[in-house]
Amino acid sequence: MAQEKLDIEQFLGALDGEHPAFIRELHDYLTENGCKVRVEEKKSGFFASYRHVKSKKSIVNFLSRKKGPRVRIYGENAGKYPDLIKALPEEMIRSMREATVCKRLIDPEACSPKCSLGYDFTIGSERFQKCRYGGFEFQVSKENNPYIKSFVENETKERA
């Protein structure tokens, strides 16, 4: 049986509060800047994935969760905008700190050969070696949203 094709409106309809307006703003920005969206329904809720057409790689995922939506940014070019990374609020830095360590950065044999390398960066004197699937995953919130938006914009511009 074919799965029903979902769209961003269904994803937004599952959210509450201020979240739909913010995610709509990012959706519009991403699609206007060369990204294709795919929306799916997973066990844990709706999932929207944005793939950059030029690089053919995912740039952002939105995840619908019980505690509210989360965003996963694939910040492959984060080293090109270190001032933004260093300016992130403590809640976002805490999320990065708690994210899984990239085993492949530490030992290339420790993870699947199909797995992409994670992120290796510093904030102040603290070194982060994080998996690309959780290293830049943040809760969508009023405090985080301006930083999430800047992060997405910077990454999109670097991939153009």
Backbone as CSV, one residue per row, in Angstrom:
resi,resn,N_x,N_y,N_z,CA_x,CA_y,CA_z,C_x,C_y,C_z
1,MET,0.843,-1.189,0.000,0.000,0.000,0.000,0.883,1.245,0.000
2,ALA,0.641,2.185,-0.881,1.445,3.406,-0.990,1.176,4.329,0.193
3,GLN,2.255,4.935,0.678,2.131,5.860,1.796,1.624,7.200,1.277
4,GLU,0.711,7.806,2.024,0.154,9.107,1.654,1.262,10.162,1.673
5,LYS,1.298,10.999,0.626,2.288,12.064,0.568,1.850,13.183,1.511
6,LEU,2.741,13.544,2.413,2.440,14.579,3.394,3.097,15.888,2.977
7,ASP,2.554,16.993,3.503,3.151,18.291,3.192,3.395,19.087,4.473
8,ILE,4.013,20.224,4.308,4.398,21.037,5.463,3.185,21.499,6.268
9,GLU,2.047,21.664,5.623,0.850,22.107,6.344,0.428,21.070,7.389
10,GLN,0.564,19.812,7.068,0.225,18.764,8.036,1.197,18.789,9.213
11,PHE,2.480,19.011,8.920,3.479,19.123,9.983,3.138,20.306,10.889
12,LEU,2.885,21.466,10.285,2.581,22.676,11.061,1.299,22.515,11.865
13,GLY,0.325,21.803,11.310,-0.940,21.591,12.004,-0.809,20.764,13.268
14,ALA,0.273,20.005,13.379,0.504,19.173,14.564,1.196,19.951,15.682
15,LEU,1.567,21.204,15.413,2.296,22.013,16.399,1.361,23.011,17.068
16,ASP,1.824,23.537,18.204,1.016,24.538,18.901,1.845,25.774,19.217
17,GLY,1.190,26.766,19.790,1.863,27.991,20.216,2.464,28.771,19.062
18,GLU,3.643,29.332,19.315,4.346,30.162,18.331,5.149,29.325,17.337
19,HIS,5.260,28.036,17.595,6.126,27.182,16.784,5.778,27.152,15.301
20,PRO,4.497,27.033,14.923,4.202,26.967,13.487,4.696,28.185,12.702
21,ALA,4.559,29.381,13.260,4.979,30.595,12.551,6.488,30.599,12.325
22,PHE,7.246,30.191,13.332,8.703,30.159,13.193,9.136,29.104,12.181
23,ILE,8.556,27.927,12.266,8.928,26.856,11.347,8.484,27.210,9.923
24,ARG,7.355,27.859,9.766,6.907,28.326,8.444,7.939,29.306,7.873
25,GLU,8.429,30.230,8.718,9.425,31.206,8.265,10.689,30.493,7.760
26,LEU,11.170,29.503,8.510,12.349,28.752,8.081,12.051,27.915,6.835
27,HIS,10.871,27.325,6.776,10.458,26.547,5.605,10.514,27.426,4.352
28,ASP,9.927,28.616,4.450,9.917,29.535,3.307,11.337,29.917,2.904
29,TYR,12.176,30.213,3.890,13.564,30.587,3.606,14.293,29.434,2.901
30,LEU,14.166,28.230,3.431,14.876,27.083,2.864,14.416,26.759,1.446
31,THR,13.108,26.770,1.227,12.607,26.445,-0.115,12.957,27.538,-1.122
32,GLU,13.000,28.786,-0.675,13.389,29.888,-1.558,14.882,29.863,-1.876
33,ASN,15.656,29.126,-1.080,17.102,29.075,-1.258,17.593,27.696,-1.688
34,GLY,16.798,27.033,-2.484,17.260,25.821,-3.141,17.127,24.526,-2.375
35,CYS,16.185,24.436,-1.462,15.994,23.188,-0.717,14.652,22.549,-1.079
36,LYS,14.652,21.244,-1.107,13.429,20.468,-1.313,13.041,19.877,0.035
37,VAL,11.748,19.852,0.318,11.260,19.331,1.589,10.570,17.986,1.387
38,ARG,10.737,17.109,2.368,10.023,15.838,2.411,9.468,15.701,3.832
39,VAL,8.164,15.493,3.933,7.513,15.347,5.234,7.049,13.909,5.381
40,GLU,7.333,13.334,6.545,6.941,11.959,6.844,6.323,11.914,8.234
41,GLU,5.569,10.862,8.481,5.074,10.627,9.830,5.809,9.417,10.372
42,LYS,6.525,9.626,11.467,7.287,8.567,12.126,6.549,8.174,13.407
43,LYS,7.043,7.140,14.071,6.439,6.720,15.346,6.423,7.847,16.367
44,SER,7.505,8.636,16.367,7.641,9.703,17.364,6.954,10.999,16.951
45,GLY,6.369,11.051,15.755,5.684,12.250,15.296,6.118,12.631,13.898
46,PHE,5.700,13.807,13.474,6.046,14.274,12.133,7.531,14.607,12.031
47,PHE,8.044,14.477,10.817,9.448,14.695,10.522,9.523,15.406,9.168
48,ALA,10.202,16.554,9.119,10.373,17.281,7.859,11.864,17.409,7.586
49,SER,12.264,16.989,6.405,13.669,16.998,6.025,13.869,17.918,4.824
50,TYR,14.888,18.767,4.905,15.212,19.709,3.835,16.564,19.332,3.247
51,ARG,16.553,19.063,1.957,17.765,18.661,1.240,18.147,19.781,0.284
52,HIS,19.399,20.197,0.385,19.899,21.249,-0.490,20.103,20.655,-1.872
53,VAL,19.477,21.238,-2.879,19.498,20.690,-4.233,20.921,20.665,-4.796
54,LYS,21.691,21.728,-4.565,23.038,21.809,-5.136,23.976,20.747,-4.548
55,SER,24.000,20.617,-3.225,24.900,19.653,-2.591,24.276,18.259,-2.469
56,LYS,22.962,18.174,-2.649,22.209,16.929,-2.530,22.309,16.306,-1.127
57,LYS,22.582,17.138,-0.142,22.692,16.666,1.239,21.658,17.377,2.109
58,SER,21.249,16.680,3.164,20.317,17.293,4.110,20.986,18.481,4.780
59,ILE,20.196,19.516,4.996,20.699,20.708,5.670,19.985,20.912,7.001
60,VAL,18.676,20.582,7.048,17.877,20.772,8.263,16.809,19.688,8.344
61,ASN,16.546,19.233,9.575,15.383,18.385,9.860,14.589,19.045,10.974
62,PHE,13.270,19.002,10.856,12.402,19.397,11.958,11.778,18.126,12.495
63,LEU,11.783,17.994,13.816,11.259,16.804,14.468,10.148,17.213,15.423
64,SER,9.004,16.605,15.293,7.881,16.884,16.181,7.998,15.952,17.386
65,ARG,8.078,16.530,18.584,8.228,15.744,19.812,7.186,16.180,20.837
66,LYS,6.974,15.348,21.853,5.994,15.674,22.898,6.330,16.978,23.613
67,LYS,7.624,17.241,23.824,8.039,18.461,24.517,8.159,19.652,23.578
68,GLY,7.700,19.487,22.335,7.765,20.554,21.354,8.742,20.216,20.249
69,PRO,8.703,20.996,19.186,9.545,20.683,18.033,11.031,20.900,18.304
70,ARG,11.822,20.123,17.588,13.273,20.246,17.631,13.765,20.453,16.210
71,VAL,14.924,21.045,16.089,15.554,21.235,14.788,16.935,20.588,14.837
72,ARG,17.256,19.857,13.773,18.593,19.276,13.626,19.226,19.957,12.419
73,ILE,20.327,20.648,12.662,21.027,21.363,11.598,22.293,20.588,11.262
74,TYR,22.491,20.325,9.991,23.706,19.660,9.545,24.711,20.765,9.210
75,GLY,25.444,21.186,10.222,26.344,22.334,10.123,27.718,21.977,9.618
76,GLU,27.783,21.439,8.422,29.063,21.031,7.843,30.037,22.189,7.703
77,ASN,29.526,23.396,7.602,30.369,24.579,7.412,30.455,25.446,8.661
78,ALA,30.121,24.898,9.812,30.086,25.684,11.052,31.421,26.350,11.357
79,GLY,32.503,25.766,10.913,33.815,26.369,11.123,33.996,27.690,10.388
80,LYS,33.126,27.970,9.428,33.212,29.207,8.656,32.438,30.357,9.296
81,TYR,31.702,30.063,10.368,30.993,31.123,11.098,31.117,30.874,12.611
82,PRO,32.377,30.867,13.097,32.630,30.554,14.511,32.045,31.562,15.492
83,ASP,31.913,32.825,15.064,31.359,33.833,15.975,29.924,33.496,16.363
84,LEU,29.156,32.961,15.418,27.782,32.562,15.717,27.779,31.393,16.710
85,ILE,28.610,30.400,16.466,28.660,29.219,17.342,29.032,29.635,18.763
86,LYS,29.989,30.542,18.890,30.432,31.006,20.212,29.377,31.862,20.909
87,ALA,28.457,32.456,20.136,27.434,33.347,20.700,26.142,32.623,21.080
88,LEU,26.076,31.309,20.837,24.845,30.563,21.139,24.513,30.644,22.623
89,PRO,23.224,30.667,22.967,22.839,30.712,24.390,23.217,29.412,25.094
90,GLU,23.300,29.485,26.385,23.738,28.346,27.205,22.894,27.099,26.974
91,GLU,21.594,27.246,26.773,20.732,26.086,26.542,21.165,25.314,25.290
92,MET,21.532,26.038,24.236,21.964,25.386,22.998,23.345,24.751,23.171
93,ILE,24.217,25.406,23.889,25.541,24.835,24.163,25.393,23.582,25.022
94,ARG,24.463,23.621,25.973,24.206,22.435,26.801,23.728,21.271,25.939
95,SER,22.871,21.538,24.964,22.405,20.496,24.040,23.574,19.884,23.287
96,MET,24.502,20.722,22.852,25.684,20.216,22.144,26.566,19.401,23.082
97,ARG,26.715,19.883,24.300,27.537,19.189,25.295,26.980,17.793,25.579
98,GLU,25.640,17.678,25.626,24.990,16.409,25.955,24.847,15.470,24.759
99,ALA,25.122,15.972,23.546,24.991,15.163,22.343,26.034,14.044,22.328
100,THR,25.750,13.022,21.550,26.628,11.871,21.435,27.961,12.261,20.811
101,VAL,29.022,11.666,21.340,30.355,11.869,20.783,30.436,11.137,19.450
102,CYS,31.130,11.732,18.487,31.337,11.093,17.186,32.446,10.045,17.350
103,LYS,32.045,8.795,17.358,33.008,7.706,17.521,34.007,7.676,16.371
104,ARG,33.552,8.037,15.201,34.406,7.970,14.016,35.527,9.010,14.062
105,LEU,35.304,10.152,14.708,36.368,11.142,14.870,37.452,10.628,15.800
106,ILE,37.044,9.865,16.799,37.973,9.357,17.798,38.694,8.108,17.285
107,ASP,37.943,7.209,16.646,38.488,5.960,16.106,37.741,5.634,14.816
108,PRO,38.368,5.812,13.657,37.692,5.601,12.370,37.065,4.211,12.203
109,GLU,37.504,3.235,12.968,36.963,1.877,12.880,35.754,1.674,13.796
110,ALA,35.462,2.647,14.660,34.447,2.476,15.698,33.011,2.649,15.217
111,CYS,32.823,3.190,14.030,31.471,3.439,13.531,31.359,2.864,12.126
112,SER,30.169,2.783,11.627,29.930,2.266,10.284,30.718,3.075,9.248
113,PRO,31.314,2.403,8.265,32.041,3.135,7.219,31.130,4.050,6.397
114,LYS,29.830,3.786,6.421,28.870,4.636,5.713,28.559,5.918,6.482
115,CYS,28.902,5.932,7.741,28.619,7.089,8.590,29.527,8.257,8.209
116,SER,28.944,9.431,8.105,29.728,10.638,7.815,30.406,11.102,9.093
117,LEU,31.534,11.742,8.925,32.233,12.298,10.086,31.370,13.339,10.765
118,GLY,31.520,13.426,12.065,30.790,14.418,12.837,31.513,15.754,12.831
119,TYR,31.303,16.521,13.879,31.830,17.876,13.958,32.878,17.962,15.046
120,ASP,33.968,18.638,14.758,35.062,18.849,15.704,35.281,20.356,15.774
121,PHE,34.916,20.961,16.915,35.009,22.409,17.049,35.216,22.762,18.514
122,THR,35.574,24.008,18.758,35.761,24.481,20.129,34.897,25.713,20.376
123,ILE,34.496,25.830,21.615,33.833,27.041,22.096,34.625,27.434,23.335
124,GLY,35.315,28.564,23.234,36.233,28.948,24.300,37.351,27.922,24.350
125,SER,37.546,27.316,25.526,38.588,26.295,25.662,37.998,24.876,25.626
126,GLU,36.691,24.773,25.444,36.029,23.468,25.451,35.956,22.886,24.037
127,ARG,36.449,21.653,23.901,36.436,20.977,22.596,35.221,20.069,22.502
128,PHE,34.563,20.116,21.350,33.403,19.284,21.072,33.737,18.389,19.882
129,GLN,33.474,17.088,20.009,33.597,16.130,18.916,32.266,15.387,18.887
130,LYS,31.328,15.905,18.116,29.948,15.443,18.179,29.480,14.792,16.891
131,CYS,28.578,13.827,17.054,27.968,13.122,15.940,27.126,14.104,15.135
132,ARG,27.161,13.957,13.833,26.418,14.890,12.967,24.909,14.753,13.137
133,TYR,24.447,13.636,13.702,23.004,13.417,13.851,22.439,13.992,15.147
134,GLY,23.262,14.543,15.995,22.736,15.146,17.209,23.557,16.318,17.698
135,GLY,24.695,16.543,17.068,25.595,17.602,17.518,24.981,18.982,17.499
136,PHE,24.143,19.234,16.483,23.473,20.525,16.366,21.961,20.309,16.340
137,GLU,21.455,19.624,17.349,20.007,19.422,17.479,19.522,20.241,18.673
138,PHE,18.548,21.121,18.398,18.112,22.073,19.412,16.596,22.110,19.551
139,GLN,16.159,22.458,20.759,14.742,22.682,21.031,14.336,24.002,20.387
140,VAL,13.219,24.005,19.678,12.684,25.250,19.131,12.042,25.992,20.301
141,SER,12.514,27.198,20.567,11.987,27.994,21.684,12.202,29.466,21.384
142,LYS,11.488,30.293,22.081,11.571,31.739,21.868,13.022,32.234,21.995
143,GLU,13.753,31.736,23.001,15.140,32.154,23.206,16.062,31.626,22.101
144,ASN,15.857,30.391,21.677,16.744,29.762,20.692,16.472,30.182,19.252
145,ASN,15.235,30.546,18.942,14.834,30.775,17.550,15.710,31.749,16.763
146,PRO,16.099,32.918,17.310,16.951,33.812,16.506,18.294,33.162,16.148
147,TYR,18.828,32.361,17.052,20.109,31.686,16.806,19.937,30.542,15.820
148,ILE,18.833,29.822,15.944,18.542,28.744,14.991,18.423,29.342,13.590
149,LYS,17.703,30.440,13.479,17.515,31.092,12.179,18.859,31.524,11.597
150,SER,19.702,32.163,12.396,21.020,32.593,11.919,21.879,31.405,11.511
151,PHE,21.818,30.335,12.283,22.580,29.123,11.993,22.149,28.561,10.630
152,VAL,20.848,28.436,10.427,20.311,27.911,9.166,20.699,28.823,7.999
153,GLU,20.582,30.127,8.194,20.933,31.067,7.125,22.415,30.976,6.766
154,ASN,23.275,30.917,7.780,24.711,30.817,7.523,25.057,29.533,6.782
155,GLU,24.495,28.430,7.221,24.783,27.144,6.581,24.267,27.130,5.148
156,THR,23.092,27.669,4.918,22.524,27.715,3.571,23.398,28.552,2.644
157,LYS,23.849,29.705,3.116,24.704,30.567,2.298,26.026,29.883,1.958
158,GLU,26.590,29.153,2.918,27.859,28.468,2.662,27.710,27.345,1.636
159,ARG,26.535,26.765,1.538,26.314,25.665,0.587,25.942,26.156,-0.806
160,ALA,25.588,27.430,-0.911,25.144,27.974,-2.216,26.299,28.034,-3.216
